[in-house]
Amino acid sequence: MRSVMQVTGLGRSTIYRLIASHEFPSPVRLTSRAVAWRSSDIDAWSETRPVAAH
C-alpha cells in the first residue's frame, strides 16, 4: 500500500474509494491478510489519468 500511495500520490481511503467505484485496479490477494497491486495495472491506470498543467 505504501508504494502504491507514493506512486499515485493518493491516500489510502481514496484508493479504496476508487476501487469500490471501479475506477482503480483491484488488488491481488497474496495471503488472508495481505494484498498487492500489479505494477502493470498501476502503470496502465496512471496513463489514463489527465496530465496536470502547471
PyMOL Python script that loads the backbone (N, CA, C, O; Angstrom):
from pymol import cmd

cmd.read_pdbstr("""\
ATOM      1  N   MET A   1       0.824  -1.191   0.000  1.00  0.00           N
ATOM      2  CA  MET A   1       0.000   0.000   0.000  1.00  0.00           C
ATOM      3  C   MET A   1       0.867   1.253   0.000  1.00  0.00           C
ATOM      4  O   MET A   1       0.568   2.222  -0.698  1.00  0.00           O
ATOM      5  N   ARG A   2       1.936   1.231   0.781  1.00  0.00           N
ATOM      6  CA  ARG A   2       2.782   2.433   0.848  1.00  0.00           C
ATOM      7  C   ARG A   2       3.342   2.808  -0.520  1.00  0.00           C
ATOM      8  O   ARG A   2       3.327   3.976  -0.908  1.00  0.00           O
ATOM      9  N   SER A   3       3.830   1.816  -1.237  1.00  0.00           N
ATOM     10  CA  SER A   3       4.421   2.131  -2.545  1.00  0.00           C
ATOM     11  C   SER A   3       3.357   2.581  -3.535  1.00  0.00           C
ATOM     12  O   SER A   3       3.627   3.442  -4.372  1.00  0.00           O
ATOM     13  N   VAL A   4       2.155   2.020  -3.461  1.00  0.00           N
ATOM     14  CA  VAL A   4       1.060   2.458  -4.336  1.00  0.00           C
ATOM     15  C   VAL A   4       0.696   3.900  -4.008  1.00  0.00           C
ATOM     16  O   VAL A   4       0.450   4.699  -4.911  1.00  0.00           O
ATOM     17  N   MET A   5       0.661   4.235  -2.726  1.00  0.00           N
ATOM     18  CA  MET A   5       0.361   5.613  -2.321  1.00  0.00           C
ATOM     19  C   MET A   5       1.438   6.570  -2.813  1.00  0.00           C
ATOM     20  O   MET A   5       1.127   7.681  -3.244  1.00  0.00           O
ATOM     21  N   GLN A   6       2.700   6.154  -2.753  1.00  0.00           N
ATOM     22  CA  GLN A   6       3.786   7.013  -3.220  1.00  0.00           C
ATOM     23  C   GLN A   6       3.740   7.202  -4.727  1.00  0.00           C
ATOM     24  O   GLN A   6       3.929   8.316  -5.216  1.00  0.00           O
ATOM     25  N   VAL A   7       3.495   6.140  -5.461  1.00  0.00           N
ATOM     26  CA  VAL A   7       3.477   6.212  -6.922  1.00  0.00           C
ATOM     27  C   VAL A   7       2.298   7.037  -7.424  1.00  0.00           C
ATOM     28  O   VAL A   7       2.445   7.828  -8.355  1.00  0.00           O
ATOM     29  N   THR A   8       1.127   6.855  -6.809  1.00  0.00           N
ATOM     30  CA  THR A   8      -0.075   7.524  -7.299  1.00  0.00           C
ATOM     31  C   THR A   8      -0.285   8.899  -6.685  1.00  0.00           C
ATOM     32  O   THR A   8      -0.946   9.750  -7.281  1.00  0.00           O
ATOM     33  N   GLY A   9       0.267   9.123  -5.504  1.00  0.00           N
ATOM     34  CA  GLY A   9       0.018  10.382  -4.801  1.00  0.00           C
ATOM     35  C   GLY A   9      -1.342  10.408  -4.131  1.00  0.00           C
ATOM     36  O   GLY A   9      -1.802  11.464  -3.696  1.00  0.00           O
ATOM     37  N   LEU A  10      -1.990   9.255  -4.045  1.00  0.00           N
ATOM     38  CA  LEU A  10      -3.316   9.162  -3.434  1.00  0.00           C
ATOM     39  C   LEU A  10      -3.204   8.599  -2.026  1.00  0.00           C
ATOM     40  O   LEU A  10      -2.257   7.882  -1.704  1.00  0.00           O
ATOM     41  N   GLY A  11      -4.183   8.931  -1.191  1.00  0.00           N
ATOM     42  CA  GLY A  11      -4.243   8.386   0.150  1.00  0.00           C
ATOM     43  C   GLY A  11      -4.941   7.038   0.168  1.00  0.00           C
ATOM     44  O   GLY A  11      -5.598   6.648  -0.797  1.00  0.00           O
ATOM     45  N   ARG A  12      -4.788   6.337   1.276  1.00  0.00           N
ATOM     46  CA  ARG A  12      -5.364   5.002   1.432  1.00  0.00           C
ATOM     47  C   ARG A  12      -6.875   5.003   1.220  1.00  0.00           C
ATOM     48  O   ARG A  12      -7.395   4.165   0.482  1.00  0.00           O
ATOM     49  N   SER A  13      -7.573   5.917   1.849  1.00  0.00           N
ATOM     50  CA  SER A  13      -9.040   5.929   1.721  1.00  0.00           C
ATOM     51  C   SER A  13      -9.475   6.273   0.306  1.00  0.00           C
ATOM     52  O   SER A  13     -10.484   5.755  -0.172  1.00  0.00           O
ATOM     53  N   THR A  14      -8.732   7.135  -0.371  1.00  0.00           N
ATOM     54  CA  THR A  14      -9.055   7.479  -1.760  1.00  0.00           C
ATOM     55  C   THR A  14      -8.859   6.263  -2.662  1.00  0.00           C
ATOM     56  O   THR A  14      -9.677   6.006  -3.545  1.00  0.00           O
ATOM     57  N   ILE A  15      -7.797   5.529  -2.446  1.00  0.00           N
ATOM     58  CA  ILE A  15      -7.552   4.330  -3.253  1.00  0.00           C
ATOM     59  C   ILE A  15      -8.700   3.347  -3.083  1.00  0.00           C
ATOM     60  O   ILE A  15      -9.221   2.832  -4.072  1.00  0.00           O
ATOM     61  N   TYR A  16      -9.103   3.080  -1.843  1.00  0.00           N
ATOM     62  CA  TYR A  16     -10.185   2.120  -1.614  1.00  0.00           C
ATOM     63  C   TYR A  16     -11.530   2.641  -2.126  1.00  0.00           C
ATOM     64  O   TYR A  16     -12.368   1.856  -2.567  1.00  0.00           O
ATOM     65  N   ARG A  17     -11.738   3.946  -2.070  1.00  0.00           N
ATOM     66  CA  ARG A  17     -12.974   4.519  -2.632  1.00  0.00           C
ATOM     67  C   ARG A  17     -12.997   4.336  -4.145  1.00  0.00           C
ATOM     68  O   ARG A  17     -14.036   3.995  -4.711  1.00  0.00           O
ATOM     69  N   LEU A  18     -11.859   4.561  -4.808  1.00  0.00           N
ATOM     70  CA  LEU A  18     -11.776   4.374  -6.257  1.00  0.00           C
ATOM     71  C   LEU A  18     -11.923   2.899  -6.645  1.00  0.00           C
ATOM     72  O   LEU A  18     -12.509   2.590  -7.682  1.00  0.00           O
ATOM     73  N   ILE A  19     -11.398   1.994  -5.827  1.00  0.00           N
ATOM     74  CA  ILE A  19     -11.579   0.563  -6.091  1.00  0.00           C
ATOM     75  C   ILE A  19     -13.061   0.213  -6.018  1.00  0.00           C
ATOM     76  O   ILE A  19     -13.571  -0.519  -6.866  1.00  0.00           O
ATOM     77  N   ALA A  20     -13.754   0.736  -5.006  1.00  0.00           N
ATOM     78  CA  ALA A  20     -15.177   0.449  -4.835  1.00  0.00           C
ATOM     79  C   ALA A  20     -16.008   0.962  -6.004  1.00  0.00           C
ATOM     80  O   ALA A  20     -17.026   0.365  -6.354  1.00  0.00           O
ATOM     81  N   SER A  21     -15.579   2.061  -6.606  1.00  0.00           N
ATOM     82  CA  SER A  21     -16.318   2.617  -7.742  1.00  0.00           C
ATOM     83  C   SER A  21     -15.749   2.127  -9.086  1.00  0.00           C
ATOM     84  O   SER A  21     -16.102   2.650 -10.143  1.00  0.00           O
ATOM     85  N   HIS A  22     -14.877   1.129  -9.032  1.00  0.00           N
ATOM     86  CA  HIS A  22     -14.286   0.511 -10.227  1.00  0.00           C
ATOM     87  C   HIS A  22     -13.482   1.500 -11.067  1.00  0.00           C
ATOM     88  O   HIS A  22     -13.446   1.394 -12.293  1.00  0.00           O
ATOM     89  N   GLU A  23     -12.838   2.463 -10.403  1.00  0.00           N
ATOM     90  CA  GLU A  23     -12.013   3.459 -11.088  1.00  0.00           C
ATOM     91  C   GLU A  23     -10.521   3.263 -10.823  1.00  0.00           C
ATOM     92  O   GLU A  23      -9.698   4.063 -11.269  1.00  0.00           O
ATOM     93  N   PHE A  24     -10.175   2.205 -10.100  1.00  0.00           N
ATOM     94  CA  PHE A  24      -8.784   1.923  -9.751  1.00  0.00           C
ATOM     95  C   PHE A  24      -8.610   0.408  -9.791  1.00  0.00           C
ATOM     96  O   PHE A  24      -9.541  -0.323  -9.451  1.00  0.00           O
ATOM     97  N   PRO A  25      -7.435  -0.082 -10.199  1.00  0.00           N
ATOM     98  CA  PRO A  25      -7.233  -1.534 -10.269  1.00  0.00           C
ATOM     99  C   PRO A  25      -7.432  -2.208  -8.913  1.00  0.00           C
ATOM    100  O   PRO A  25      -7.027  -1.681  -7.877  1.00  0.00           O
ATOM    101  N   SER A  26      -8.051  -3.360  -8.937  1.00  0.00           N
ATOM    102  CA  SER A  26      -8.239  -4.132  -7.714  1.00  0.00           C
ATOM    103  C   SER A  26      -6.924  -4.789  -7.315  1.00  0.00           C
ATOM    104  O   SER A  26      -6.114  -5.150  -8.168  1.00  0.00           O
ATOM    105  N   PRO A  27      -6.722  -4.941  -6.013  1.00  0.00           N
ATOM    106  CA  PRO A  27      -5.504  -5.617  -5.563  1.00  0.00           C
ATOM    107  C   PRO A  27      -5.602  -7.122  -5.773  1.00  0.00           C
ATOM    108  O   PRO A  27      -6.685  -7.674  -5.972  1.00  0.00           O
ATOM    109  N   VAL A  28      -4.456  -7.760  -5.725  1.00  0.00           N
ATOM    110  CA  VAL A  28      -4.363  -9.212  -5.818  1.00  0.00           C
ATOM    111  C   VAL A  28      -4.102  -9.730  -4.405  1.00  0.00           C
ATOM    112  O   VAL A  28      -3.185  -9.264  -3.727  1.00  0.00           O
ATOM    113  N   ARG A  29      -4.906 -10.692  -3.965  1.00  0.00           N
ATOM    114  CA  ARG A  29      -4.734 -11.233  -2.616  1.00  0.00           C
ATOM    115  C   ARG A  29      -3.527 -12.162  -2.594  1.00  0.00           C
ATOM    116  O   ARG A  29      -3.440 -13.103  -3.383  1.00  0.00           O
ATOM    117  N   LEU A  30      -2.589 -11.887  -1.675  1.00  0.00           N
ATOM    118  CA  LEU A  30      -1.393 -12.712  -1.516  1.00  0.00           C
ATOM    119  C   LEU A  30      -1.599 -13.765  -0.434  1.00  0.00           C
ATOM    120  O   LEU A  30      -1.274 -14.938  -0.617  1.00  0.00           O
ATOM    121  N   THR A  31      -2.140 -13.330   0.685  1.00  0.00           N
ATOM    122  CA  THR A  31      -2.483 -14.215   1.793  1.00  0.00           C
ATOM    123  C   THR A  31      -3.809 -13.733   2.348  1.00  0.00           C
ATOM    124  O   THR A  31      -4.422 -12.819   1.795  1.00  0.00           O
ATOM    125  N   SER A  32      -4.255 -14.339   3.435  1.00  0.00           N
ATOM    126  CA  SER A  32      -5.533 -13.924   4.012  1.00  0.00           C
ATOM    127  C   SER A  32      -5.493 -12.493   4.537  1.00  0.00           C
ATOM    128  O   SER A  32      -6.541 -11.866   4.693  1.00  0.00           O
ATOM    129  N   ARG A  33      -4.291 -11.961   4.813  1.00  0.00           N
ATOM    130  CA  ARG A  33      -4.176 -10.606   5.355  1.00  0.00           C
ATOM    131  C   ARG A  33      -3.323  -9.664   4.517  1.00  0.00           C
ATOM    132  O   ARG A  33      -3.057  -8.537   4.936  1.00  0.00           O
ATOM    133  N   ALA A  34      -2.893 -10.106   3.344  1.00  0.00           N
ATOM    134  CA  ALA A  34      -2.003  -9.273   2.538  1.00  0.00           C
ATOM    135  C   ALA A  34      -2.496  -9.189   1.096  1.00  0.00           C
ATOM    136  O   ALA A  34      -2.908 -10.182   0.496  1.00  0.00           O
ATOM    137  N   VAL A  35      -2.441  -7.967   0.563  1.00  0.00           N
ATOM    138  CA  VAL A  35      -2.771  -7.746  -0.838  1.00  0.00           C
ATOM    139  C   VAL A  35      -1.647  -6.954  -1.486  1.00  0.00           C
ATOM    140  O   VAL A  35      -0.828  -6.336  -0.805  1.00  0.00           O
ATOM    141  N   ALA A  36      -1.621  -6.983  -2.814  1.00  0.00           N
ATOM    142  CA  ALA A  36      -0.637  -6.211  -3.568  1.00  0.00           C
ATOM    143  C   ALA A  36      -1.262  -5.825  -4.894  1.00  0.00           C
ATOM    144  O   ALA A  36      -2.271  -6.394  -5.309  1.00  0.00           O
ATOM    145  N   TRP A  37      -0.659  -4.863  -5.546  1.00  0.00           N
ATOM    146  CA  TRP A  37      -1.120  -4.448  -6.866  1.00  0.00           C
ATOM    147  C   TRP A  37      -0.058  -4.799  -7.884  1.00  0.00           C
ATOM    148  O   TRP A  37       1.136  -4.716  -7.599  1.00  0.00           O
ATOM    149  N   ARG A  38      -0.491  -5.193  -9.073  1.00  0.00           N
ATOM    150  CA  ARG A  38       0.448  -5.428 -10.168  1.00  0.00           C
ATOM    151  C   ARG A  38       0.947  -4.063 -10.651  1.00  0.00           C
ATOM    152  O   ARG A  38       0.154  -3.145 -10.859  1.00  0.00           O
ATOM    153  N   SER A  39       2.236  -3.939 -10.823  1.00  0.00           N
ATOM    154  CA  SER A  39       2.781  -2.661 -11.285  1.00  0.00           C
ATOM    155  C   SER A  39       2.253  -2.323 -12.672  1.00  0.00           C
ATOM    156  O   SER A  39       2.060  -1.149 -12.989  1.00  0.00           O
ATOM    157  N   SER A  40       2.019  -3.328 -13.498  1.00  0.00           N
ATOM    158  CA  SER A  40       1.477  -3.064 -14.838  1.00  0.00           C
ATOM    159  C   SER A  40       0.066  -2.483 -14.754  1.00  0.00           C
ATOM    160  O   SER A  40      -0.298  -1.632 -15.566  1.00  0.00           O
ATOM    161  N   ASP A  41      -0.734  -2.935 -13.779  1.00  0.00           N
ATOM    162  CA  ASP A  41      -2.080  -2.379 -13.593  1.00  0.00           C
ATOM    163  C   ASP A  41      -2.011  -0.916 -13.149  1.00  0.00           C
ATOM    164  O   ASP A  41      -2.783  -0.079 -13.617  1.00  0.00           O
ATOM    165  N   ILE A  42      -1.085  -0.622 -12.248  1.00  0.00           N
ATOM    166  CA  ILE A  42      -0.931   0.759 -11.764  1.00  0.00           C
ATOM    167  C   ILE A  42      -0.423   1.647 -12.894  1.00  0.00           C
ATOM    168  O   ILE A  42      -0.888   2.776 -13.051  1.00  0.00           O
ATOM    169  N   ASP A  43       0.522   1.152 -13.677  1.00  0.00           N
ATOM    170  CA  ASP A  43       1.051   1.925 -14.813  1.00  0.00           C
ATOM    171  C   ASP A  43      -0.045   2.216 -15.835  1.00  0.00           C
ATOM    172  O   ASP A  43      -0.160   3.338 -16.329  1.00  0.00           O
ATOM    173  N   ALA A  44      -0.845   1.204 -16.147  1.00  0.00           N
ATOM    174  CA  ALA A  44      -1.930   1.390 -17.117  1.00  0.00           C
ATOM    175  C   ALA A  44      -2.957   2.390 -16.589  1.00  0.00           C
ATOM    176  O   ALA A  44      -3.449   3.228 -17.345  1.00  0.00           O
ATOM    177  N   TRP A  45      -3.283   2.310 -15.305  1.00  0.00           N
ATOM    178  CA  TRP A  45      -4.227   3.249 -14.694  1.00  0.00           C
ATOM    179  C   TRP A  45      -3.653   4.665 -14.760  1.00  0.00           C
ATOM    180  O   TRP A  45      -4.367   5.613 -15.087  1.00  0.00           O
ATOM    181  N   SER A  46      -2.393   4.801 -14.457  1.00  0.00           N
ATOM    182  CA  SER A  46      -1.729   6.106 -14.433  1.00  0.00           C
ATOM    183  C   SER A  46      -1.751   6.763 -15.810  1.00  0.00           C
ATOM    184  O   SER A  46      -1.905   7.980 -15.912  1.00  0.00           O
ATOM    185  N   GLU A  47      -1.601   5.977 -16.858  1.00  0.00           N
ATOM    186  CA  GLU A  47      -1.609   6.528 -18.210  1.00  0.00           C
ATOM    187  C   GLU A  47      -2.976   7.053 -18.639  1.00  0.00           C
ATOM    188  O   GLU A  47      -3.070   7.867 -19.558  1.00  0.00           O
ATOM    189  N   THR A  48      -4.030   6.590 -17.979  1.00  0.00           N
ATOM    190  CA  THR A  48      -5.369   7.057 -18.314  1.00  0.00           C
ATOM    191  C   THR A  48      -5.740   8.336 -17.576  1.00  0.00           C
ATOM    192  O   THR A  48      -6.762   8.952 -17.879  1.00  0.00           O
ATOM    193  N   ARG A  49      -4.929   8.738 -16.620  1.00  0.00           N
ATOM    194  CA  ARG A  49      -5.217   9.941 -15.826  1.00  0.00           C
ATOM    195  C   ARG A  49      -4.852  11.196 -16.605  1.00  0.00           C
ATOM    196  O   ARG A  49      -3.884  11.190 -17.366  1.00  0.00           O
ATOM    197  N   PRO A  50      -5.606  12.261 -16.429  1.00  0.00           N
ATOM    198  CA  PRO A  50      -5.251  13.508 -17.109  1.00  0.00           C
ATOM    199  C   PRO A  50      -3.944  14.088 -16.568  1.00  0.00           C
ATOM    200  O   PRO A  50      -3.617  13.928 -15.392  1.00  0.00           O
ATOM    201  N   VAL A  51      -3.219  14.750 -17.431  1.00  0.00           N
ATOM    202  CA  VAL A  51      -1.952  15.371 -17.047  1.00  0.00           C
ATOM    203  C   VAL A  51      -2.241  16.777 -16.534  1.00  0.00           C
ATOM    204  O   VAL A  51      -2.963  17.546 -17.167  1.00  0.00           O
ATOM    205  N   ALA A  52      -1.670  17.098 -15.386  1.00  0.00           N
ATOM    206  CA  ALA A  52      -1.862  18.425 -14.799  1.00  0.00           C
ATOM    207  C   ALA A  52      -0.919  19.420 -15.489  1.00  0.00           C
ATOM    208  O   ALA A  52       0.268  19.148 -15.668  1.00  0.00           O
ATOM    209  N   ALA A  53      -1.460  20.553 -15.863  1.00  0.00           N
ATOM    210  CA  ALA A  53      -0.645  21.599 -16.477  1.00  0.00           C
ATOM    211  C   ALA A  53      -0.321  22.654 -15.418  1.00  0.00           C
ATOM    212  O   ALA A  53      -1.216  23.176 -14.753  1.00  0.00           O
ATOM    213  N   HIS A  54       0.951  22.954 -15.273  1.00  0.00           N
ATOM    214  CA  HIS A  54       1.370  23.968 -14.278  1.00  0.00           C
ATOM    215  C   HIS A  54       1.884  25.178 -14.978  1.00  0.00           C
ATOM    216  O   HIS A  54       2.285  26.144 -14.329  1.00  0.00           O
TER     217      HIS A  54
END
""", "prot")
cmd.dss("prot")
cmd.show_as("cartoon", "prot")
cmd.util.cbc("prot")
cmd.orient("prot")
